Amino acid sequence: MNKIIIAIDGYSSTGKSTLAKQLAKKLNYIYIDSGAMYRAITLYFLQNEIDCNHLDSIRYALSQIHLNFVHQQIHLNGMNVEEIIRSMEVSNLVSEVAALEQVRVFAVQQQQFLGKERGIVMDGRDIGTTVFPDAELKIFLTAQEDIRSQRRFDEMKLKSETITFLEVKTNLAHRDHIDSTREFSPLTKAIDAVVLDNSHLSMDEQLEIAYRWAMEKVMG
Ligand code: DC
């Protein structure tokens, strides 16, 4: 069977990684969470107090960063940081870091390398437009803003993070704004992407739709 590349893009907390993970499992493909890479870079910048306005510091910091995935969990310089990169501290800064041109070049190069054998599902903001413009299937996932904020809020409460609904909603709106208005590869729907609005779909329903689209492409 043909191995294809599946790009899943969309705003924050639309459930991209849930769908991407389930789809990859069903197709026996590799799953890559590109957002985790930007989050891990942000964590390094925070830990090492890197000045985002200083090009040389950014360049040096990137030369010290090694990212890899082990069982779908991101590792930063050999340490599993999958959990800590989801903290509010990282969430509040990640869009600013991800907007830096050097950071994007660094991450995109690694993402393209990971997809060279195809058979991959990658989710993010610019996967269908910049990372894999030749992806066979591009899904642009959307959901109403309040529904997205509620889902994220519920998820964070489960992890017993002390946070209000308003803080979550404000963070999502802030990230969406920066992600879609930045100069380098902003979040935008690729012209050949199919829109999937999951506001009123269950996880099983959205998986079924995406899987059907994928199989149509695999069968060519
Ligand atoms: O998917 P996420 O919320 O974990 O992503 C974290 C941030 O990383 C998001 O606010 C924007 C950025 N990002 C990006 O700029 N490009 C990607 N391909 C993936 C994420």
py3Dmol code that shows the C-alpha trace and the ligand (Angstrom):
import py3Dmol

protein = """\
ATOM      1  CA  MET A   1       0.000   0.000   0.000  1.00  0.00           C
ATOM      2  CA  ASN A   2       1.026   3.586  -0.727  1.00  0.00           C
ATOM      3  CA  LYS A   3       2.526   5.400   2.264  1.00  0.00           C
ATOM      4  CA  ILE A   4       1.339   8.962   2.417  1.00  0.00           C
ATOM      5  CA  ILE A   5       1.973  12.108   4.466  1.00  0.00           C
ATOM      6  CA  ILE A   6      -0.952  13.449   6.468  1.00  0.00           C
ATOM      7  CA  ALA A   7      -0.761  17.053   7.664  1.00  0.00           C
ATOM      8  CA  ILE A   8      -3.166  18.227  10.351  1.00  0.00           C
ATOM      9  CA  ASP A   9      -3.216  21.957  11.037  1.00  0.00           C
ATOM     10  CA  GLY A  10      -5.508  24.248  12.972  1.00  0.00           C
ATOM     11  CA  TYR A  11      -5.936  26.641  15.869  1.00  0.00           C
ATOM     12  CA  SER A  12      -4.936  25.826  19.450  1.00  0.00           C
ATOM     13  CA  SER A  13      -6.894  23.112  21.259  1.00  0.00           C
ATOM     14  CA  THR A  14      -8.904  21.894  18.310  1.00  0.00           C
ATOM     15  CA  GLY A  15      -7.843  18.364  19.220  1.00  0.00           C
ATOM     16  CA  LYS A  16      -5.246  18.015  16.485  1.00  0.00           C
ATOM     17  CA  SER A  17      -2.938  15.758  18.460  1.00  0.00           C
ATOM     18  CA  THR A  18      -5.751  13.467  19.593  1.00  0.00           C
ATOM     19  CA  LEU A  19      -6.874  12.972  16.013  1.00  0.00           C
ATOM     20  CA  ALA A  20      -3.328  12.705  14.660  1.00  0.00           C
ATOM     21  CA  LYS A  21      -2.366  10.103  17.268  1.00  0.00           C
ATOM     22  CA  GLN A  22      -5.450   7.960  16.676  1.00  0.00           C
ATOM     23  CA  LEU A  23      -5.116   8.191  12.900  1.00  0.00           C
ATOM     24  CA  ALA A  24      -1.427   7.244  13.009  1.00  0.00           C
ATOM     25  CA  LYS A  25      -2.246   4.241  15.202  1.00  0.00           C
ATOM     26  CA  LYS A  26      -5.009   3.053  12.874  1.00  0.00           C
ATOM     27  CA  LEU A  27      -2.770   3.384   9.815  1.00  0.00           C
ATOM     28  CA  ASN A  28       0.326   2.106  11.606  1.00  0.00           C
ATOM     29  CA  TYR A  29       2.103   5.370  10.795  1.00  0.00           C
ATOM     30  CA  ILE A  30       4.553   7.494  12.787  1.00  0.00           C
ATOM     31  CA  TYR A  31       2.978  10.350  14.727  1.00  0.00           C
ATOM     32  CA  ILE A  32       4.851  13.608  15.276  1.00  0.00           C
ATOM     33  CA  ASP A  33       3.601  16.474  17.436  1.00  0.00           C
ATOM     34  CA  SER A  34       5.399  19.470  15.914  1.00  0.00           C
ATOM     35  CA  GLY A  35       4.032  21.768  18.633  1.00  0.00           C
ATOM     36  CA  ALA A  36       5.952  19.729  21.214  1.00  0.00           C
ATOM     37  CA  MET A  37       9.167  20.708  19.423  1.00  0.00           C
ATOM     38  CA  TYR A  38       8.379  24.433  19.721  1.00  0.00           C
ATOM     39  CA  ARG A  39       7.359  23.884  23.347  1.00  0.00           C
ATOM     40  CA  ALA A  40      10.622  22.066  24.164  1.00  0.00           C
ATOM     41  CA  ILE A  41      12.658  24.862  22.532  1.00  0.00           C
ATOM     42  CA  THR A  42      10.660  27.372  24.616  1.00  0.00           C
ATOM     43  CA  LEU A  43      11.401  25.382  27.765  1.00  0.00           C
ATOM     44  CA  TYR A  44      15.121  25.516  26.988  1.00  0.00           C
ATOM     45  CA  PHE A  45      14.887  29.286  26.382  1.00  0.00           C
ATOM     46  CA  LEU A  46      13.141  29.728  29.747  1.00  0.00           C
ATOM     47  CA  GLN A  47      15.556  27.520  31.647  1.00  0.00           C
ATOM     48  CA  ASN A  48      18.555  29.292  30.145  1.00  0.00           C
ATOM     49  CA  GLU A  49      17.083  32.805  30.139  1.00  0.00           C
ATOM     50  CA  ILE A  50      17.604  33.267  26.408  1.00  0.00           C
ATOM     51  CA  ASP A  51      16.825  36.759  25.153  1.00  0.00           C
ATOM     52  CA  CYS A  52      14.419  36.435  22.190  1.00  0.00           C
ATOM     53  CA  ASN A  53      15.634  39.784  20.825  1.00  0.00           C
ATOM     54  CA  HIS A  54      19.254  38.711  20.614  1.00  0.00           C
ATOM     55  CA  LEU A  55      20.024  36.822  17.403  1.00  0.00           C
ATOM     56  CA  ASP A  56      23.401  35.445  18.541  1.00  0.00           C
ATOM     57  CA  SER A  57      21.923  34.093  21.793  1.00  0.00           C
ATOM     58  CA  ILE A  58      19.139  32.394  19.843  1.00  0.00           C
ATOM     59  CA  ARG A  59      21.619  30.886  17.376  1.00  0.00           C
ATOM     60  CA  TYR A  60      23.853  29.617  20.177  1.00  0.00           C
ATOM     61  CA  ALA A  61      20.895  28.241  22.150  1.00  0.00           C
ATOM     62  CA  LEU A  62      19.649  26.314  19.099  1.00  0.00           C
ATOM     63  CA  SER A  63      23.102  24.799  18.592  1.00  0.00           C
ATOM     64  CA  GLN A  64      22.816  23.382  22.141  1.00  0.00           C
ATOM     65  CA  ILE A  65      19.381  21.835  21.640  1.00  0.00           C
ATOM     66  CA  HIS A  66      18.881  18.217  20.653  1.00  0.00           C
ATOM     67  CA  LEU A  67      15.297  17.070  20.194  1.00  0.00           C
ATOM     68  CA  ASN A  68      14.041  13.539  19.659  1.00  0.00           C
ATOM     69  CA  PHE A  69      10.913  11.498  20.152  1.00  0.00           C
ATOM     70  CA  VAL A  70      10.870   8.243  22.119  1.00  0.00           C
ATOM     71  CA  HIS A  71       7.524   6.408  22.048  1.00  0.00           C
ATOM     72  CA  GLN A  72       5.861   9.657  20.910  1.00  0.00           C
ATOM     73  CA  GLN A  73       7.278  11.553  23.904  1.00  0.00           C
ATOM     74  CA  ILE A  74       9.538  14.513  23.277  1.00  0.00           C
ATOM     75  CA  HIS A  75      13.030  14.513  24.762  1.00  0.00           C
ATOM     76  CA  LEU A  76      15.126  17.643  25.176  1.00  0.00           C
ATOM     77  CA  ASN A  77      18.848  16.862  25.390  1.00  0.00           C
ATOM     78  CA  GLY A  78      18.034  13.332  26.512  1.00  0.00           C
ATOM     79  CA  MET A  79      15.393  14.278  29.122  1.00  0.00           C
ATOM     80  CA  ASN A  80      11.726  13.416  28.763  1.00  0.00           C
ATOM     81  CA  VAL A  81       9.964  16.809  28.904  1.00  0.00           C
ATOM     82  CA  GLU A  82       6.563  15.717  27.555  1.00  0.00           C
ATOM     83  CA  GLU A  83       4.770  16.744  30.754  1.00  0.00           C
ATOM     84  CA  ILE A  84       6.571  19.943  31.712  1.00  0.00           C
ATOM     85  CA  ILE A  85       6.222  21.534  28.243  1.00  0.00           C
ATOM     86  CA  ARG A  86       2.417  21.638  28.767  1.00  0.00           C
ATOM     87  CA  SER A  87       2.738  24.041  31.742  1.00  0.00           C
ATOM     88  CA  MET A  88       1.188  27.499  31.585  1.00  0.00           C
ATOM     89  CA  GLU A  89       4.640  29.074  31.801  1.00  0.00           C
ATOM     90  CA  VAL A  90       5.657  27.438  28.522  1.00  0.00           C
ATOM     91  CA  SER A  91       2.216  28.017  26.924  1.00  0.00           C
ATOM     92  CA  ASN A  92       2.473  31.731  27.649  1.00  0.00           C
ATOM     93  CA  LEU A  93       5.754  32.131  25.768  1.00  0.00           C
ATOM     94  CA  VAL A  94       5.680  29.458  23.052  1.00  0.00           C
ATOM     95  CA  SER A  95       4.011  31.537  20.340  1.00  0.00           C
ATOM     96  CA  GLU A  96       6.638  34.275  20.674  1.00  0.00           C
ATOM     97  CA  VAL A  97       9.451  31.723  20.413  1.00  0.00           C
ATOM     98  CA  ALA A  98       7.766  29.874  17.523  1.00  0.00           C
ATOM     99  CA  ALA A  99       7.501  33.152  15.605  1.00  0.00           C
ATOM    100  CA  LEU A 100      11.308  33.546  15.446  1.00  0.00           C
ATOM    101  CA  GLU A 101      12.678  32.809  11.984  1.00  0.00           C
ATOM    102  CA  GLN A 102      15.747  30.904  13.226  1.00  0.00           C
ATOM    103  CA  VAL A 103      13.595  28.737  15.452  1.00  0.00           C
ATOM    104  CA  ARG A 104      11.290  27.900  12.550  1.00  0.00           C
ATOM    105  CA  VAL A 105      14.149  27.005  10.212  1.00  0.00           C
ATOM    106  CA  PHE A 106      15.623  24.749  12.924  1.00  0.00           C
ATOM    107  CA  ALA A 107      12.332  22.939  13.615  1.00  0.00           C
ATOM    108  CA  VAL A 108      11.093  22.660  10.023  1.00  0.00           C
ATOM    109  CA  GLN A 109      14.353  21.055   8.880  1.00  0.00           C
ATOM    110  CA  GLN A 110      13.978  18.301  11.501  1.00  0.00           C
ATOM    111  CA  GLN A 111      10.281  17.825  10.743  1.00  0.00           C
ATOM    112  CA  GLN A 112      11.007  17.358   7.024  1.00  0.00           C
ATOM    113  CA  PHE A 113      13.713  14.841   7.850  1.00  0.00           C
ATOM    114  CA  LEU A 114      11.273  12.839  10.007  1.00  0.00           C
ATOM    115  CA  GLY A 115       8.848  12.646   7.076  1.00  0.00           C
ATOM    116  CA  LYS A 116      11.277  11.582   4.404  1.00  0.00           C
ATOM    117  CA  GLU A 117      10.065   7.963   4.384  1.00  0.00           C
ATOM    118  CA  ARG A 118       6.404   9.120   4.344  1.00  0.00           C
ATOM    119  CA  GLY A 119       3.947   7.057   6.439  1.00  0.00           C
ATOM    120  CA  ILE A 120       3.643   9.914   8.911  1.00  0.00           C
ATOM    121  CA  VAL A 121       0.921  11.992  10.526  1.00  0.00           C
ATOM    122  CA  MET A 122       2.142  15.374  11.755  1.00  0.00           C
ATOM    123  CA  ASP A 123       0.073  18.028  13.448  1.00  0.00           C
ATOM    124  CA  GLY A 124       0.850  21.717  13.869  1.00  0.00           C
ATOM    125  CA  ARG A 125       0.178  25.104  12.295  1.00  0.00           C
ATOM    126  CA  ASP A 126       2.198  25.147   9.060  1.00  0.00           C
ATOM    127  CA  ILE A 127       2.521  21.465   8.189  1.00  0.00           C
ATOM    128  CA  GLY A 128       0.350  21.582   5.063  1.00  0.00           C
ATOM    129  CA  THR A 129       1.682  24.965   3.932  1.00  0.00           C
ATOM    130  CA  THR A 130       5.414  24.912   4.715  1.00  0.00           C
ATOM    131  CA  VAL A 131       6.701  21.626   6.145  1.00  0.00           C
ATOM    132  CA  PHE A 132       4.994  19.243   3.694  1.00  0.00           C
ATOM    133  CA  PRO A 133       3.390  21.290   0.916  1.00  0.00           C
ATOM    134  CA  ASP A 134       3.254  18.014  -1.057  1.00  0.00           C
ATOM    135  CA  ALA A 135       1.352  16.063   1.650  1.00  0.00           C
ATOM    136  CA  GLU A 136      -1.272  13.824   0.051  1.00  0.00           C
ATOM    137  CA  LEU A 137      -3.854  14.627   2.721  1.00  0.00           C
ATOM    138  CA  LYS A 138      -4.124  17.985   4.485  1.00  0.00           C
ATOM    139  CA  ILE A 139      -6.729  18.434   7.165  1.00  0.00           C
ATOM    140  CA  PHE A 140      -7.572  21.832   8.641  1.00  0.00           C
ATOM    141  CA  LEU A 141      -9.222  21.156  11.965  1.00  0.00           C
ATOM    142  CA  THR A 142     -11.556  23.738  13.483  1.00  0.00           C
ATOM    143  CA  ALA A 143     -13.947  24.041  16.429  1.00  0.00           C
ATOM    144  CA  GLN A 144     -15.841  26.934  17.997  1.00  0.00           C
ATOM    145  CA  GLU A 145     -13.706  29.063  20.324  1.00  0.00           C
ATOM    146  CA  ASP A 146     -15.741  28.436  23.488  1.00  0.00           C
ATOM    147  CA  ILE A 147     -15.781  24.704  22.878  1.00  0.00           C
ATOM    148  CA  ARG A 148     -12.001  24.686  22.430  1.00  0.00           C
ATOM    149  CA  SER A 149     -11.455  26.717  25.602  1.00  0.00           C
ATOM    150  CA  GLN A 150     -13.732  24.422  27.594  1.00  0.00           C
ATOM    151  CA  ARG A 151     -11.929  21.299  26.366  1.00  0.00           C
ATOM    152  CA  ARG A 152      -8.534  22.761  27.279  1.00  0.00           C
ATOM    153  CA  PHE A 153      -9.822  23.955  30.657  1.00  0.00           C
ATOM    154  CA  ASP A 154     -11.213  20.486  31.488  1.00  0.00           C
ATOM    155  CA  GLU A 155      -7.927  18.902  30.440  1.00  0.00           C
ATOM    156  CA  MET A 156      -5.884  21.231  32.666  1.00  0.00           C
ATOM    157  CA  LYS A 157      -8.214  20.799  35.628  1.00  0.00           C
ATOM    158  CA  LEU A 158      -7.749  17.050  35.374  1.00  0.00           C
ATOM    159  CA  LYS A 159      -4.024  17.661  35.857  1.00  0.00           C
ATOM    160  CA  SER A 160      -5.079  19.783  38.867  1.00  0.00           C
ATOM    161  CA  GLU A 161      -3.552  22.965  37.460  1.00  0.00           C
ATOM    162  CA  THR A 162      -4.987  25.956  39.308  1.00  0.00           C
ATOM    163  CA  ILE A 163      -6.305  28.019  36.463  1.00  0.00           C
ATOM    164  CA  THR A 164      -9.522  29.811  35.534  1.00  0.00           C
ATOM    165  CA  PHE A 165     -11.599  29.347  32.381  1.00  0.00           C
ATOM    166  CA  LEU A 166     -10.890  32.981  31.472  1.00  0.00           C
ATOM    167  CA  GLU A 167      -7.119  32.492  31.721  1.00  0.00           C
ATOM    168  CA  VAL A 168      -7.333  29.497  29.386  1.00  0.00           C
ATOM    169  CA  LYS A 169      -9.547  31.348  26.914  1.00  0.00           C
ATOM    170  CA  THR A 170      -7.244  34.392  26.966  1.00  0.00           C
ATOM    171  CA  ASN A 171      -4.164  32.230  26.369  1.00  0.00           C
ATOM    172  CA  LEU A 172      -5.816  30.465  23.407  1.00  0.00           C
ATOM    173  CA  ALA A 173      -6.917  33.751  21.823  1.00  0.00           C
ATOM    174  CA  HIS A 174      -3.435  35.219  22.369  1.00  0.00           C
ATOM    175  CA  ARG A 175      -1.702  32.222  20.764  1.00  0.00           C
ATOM    176  CA  ASP A 176      -4.143  32.053  17.847  1.00  0.00           C
ATOM    177  CA  HIS A 177      -3.567  35.732  17.153  1.00  0.00           C
ATOM    178  CA  ILE A 178       0.235  35.484  17.161  1.00  0.00           C
ATOM    179  CA  ASP A 179       0.250  32.157  15.286  1.00  0.00           C
ATOM    180  CA  SER A 180      -1.932  33.486  12.465  1.00  0.00           C
ATOM    181  CA  THR A 181      -0.409  36.954  12.106  1.00  0.00           C
ATOM    182  CA  ARG A 182       3.335  36.188  12.407  1.00  0.00           C
ATOM    183  CA  GLU A 183       5.618  36.974   9.481  1.00  0.00           C
ATOM    184  CA  PHE A 184       7.146  33.517   8.945  1.00  0.00           C
ATOM    185  CA  SER A 185       4.780  30.704   7.914  1.00  0.00           C
ATOM    186  CA  PRO A 186       1.672  31.890   9.774  1.00  0.00           C
ATOM    187  CA  LEU A 187      -1.168  29.529  10.539  1.00  0.00           C
ATOM    188  CA  THR A 188      -3.416  29.470   7.503  1.00  0.00           C
ATOM    189  CA  LYS A 189      -5.437  26.829   5.712  1.00  0.00           C
ATOM    190  CA  ALA A 190      -3.552  25.397   2.721  1.00  0.00           C
ATOM    191  CA  ILE A 191      -5.644  25.874  -0.427  1.00  0.00           C
ATOM    192  CA  ASP A 192      -5.825  22.114  -0.939  1.00  0.00           C
ATOM    193  CA  ALA A 193      -6.692  21.306   2.711  1.00  0.00           C
ATOM    194  CA  VAL A 194     -10.051  19.857   3.694  1.00  0.00           C
ATOM    195  CA  VAL A 195     -11.815  21.501   6.637  1.00  0.00           C
ATOM    196  CA  LEU A 196     -13.025  19.330   9.492  1.00  0.00           C
ATOM    197  CA  ASP A 197     -15.145  21.139  12.102  1.00  0.00           C
ATOM    198  CA  ASN A 198     -15.310  18.894  15.151  1.00  0.00           C
ATOM    199  CA  SER A 199     -17.371  21.233  17.402  1.00  0.00           C
ATOM    200  CA  HIS A 200     -20.162  18.695  17.525  1.00  0.00           C
ATOM    201  CA  LEU A 201     -18.346  15.495  16.628  1.00  0.00           C
ATOM    202  CA  SER A 202     -17.210  12.760  18.976  1.00  0.00           C
ATOM    203  CA  MET A 203     -13.600  11.567  18.775  1.00  0.00           C
ATOM    204  CA  ASP A 204     -14.781   8.384  17.058  1.00  0.00           C
ATOM    205  CA  GLU A 205     -16.772  10.323  14.497  1.00  0.00           C
ATOM    206  CA  GLN A 206     -13.899  12.629  13.564  1.00  0.00           C
ATOM    207  CA  LEU A 207     -11.512   9.675  13.363  1.00  0.00           C
ATOM    208  CA  GLU A 208     -13.884   7.831  11.046  1.00  0.00           C
ATOM    209  CA  ILE A 209     -14.097  10.821   8.670  1.00  0.00           C
ATOM    210  CA  ALA A 210     -10.322  11.405   8.646  1.00  0.00           C
ATOM    211  CA  TYR A 211      -9.601   7.690   8.192  1.00  0.00           C
ATOM    212  CA  ARG A 212     -11.968   7.542   5.213  1.00  0.00           C
ATOM    213  CA  TRP A 213     -10.180  10.523   3.616  1.00  0.00           C
ATOM    214  CA  ALA A 214      -6.808   8.892   4.269  1.00  0.00           C
ATOM    215  CA  MET A 215      -7.859   5.569   2.744  1.00  0.00           C
ATOM    216  CA  GLU A 216      -9.122   7.338  -0.382  1.00  0.00           C
ATOM    217  CA  LYS A 217      -5.620   8.804  -0.811  1.00  0.00           C
ATOM    218  CA  VAL A 218      -3.820   5.559   0.052  1.00  0.00           C
ATOM    219  CA  MET A 219      -5.873   3.673  -2.539  1.00  0.00           C
ATOM    220  CA  GLY A 220      -5.027   6.474  -5.001  1.00  0.00           C
TER     221      GLY A 220
END
"""
ligand_1 = """\
20
DC
O 0.048 22.500 19.163
P 0.553 23.229 20.398
O -0.484 24.094 21.060
O 1.248 22.348 21.366
O 1.656 24.246 19.828
C 2.340 25.129 20.672
C 2.711 26.391 19.919
O 3.703 26.100 18.941
C 1.572 27.082 19.186
O 1.031 28.148 19.940
C 2.183 27.589 17.923
C 3.470 26.845 17.759
N 3.501 25.938 16.601
C 3.894 26.461 15.404
O 4.147 27.661 15.302
N 4.019 25.641 14.329
C 3.730 24.339 14.421
N 3.871 23.555 13.339
C 3.280 23.798 15.643
C 3.161 24.627 16.728
"""
view = py3Dmol.view(width=600, height=400)
view.addModel(protein, "pdb")
view.setStyle({"model": 0}, {"cartoon": {"style": "trace"}})
view.addModel(ligand_1, "xyz")
view.setStyle({"model": 1}, {"stick": {}})
view.zoomTo()
view.show()
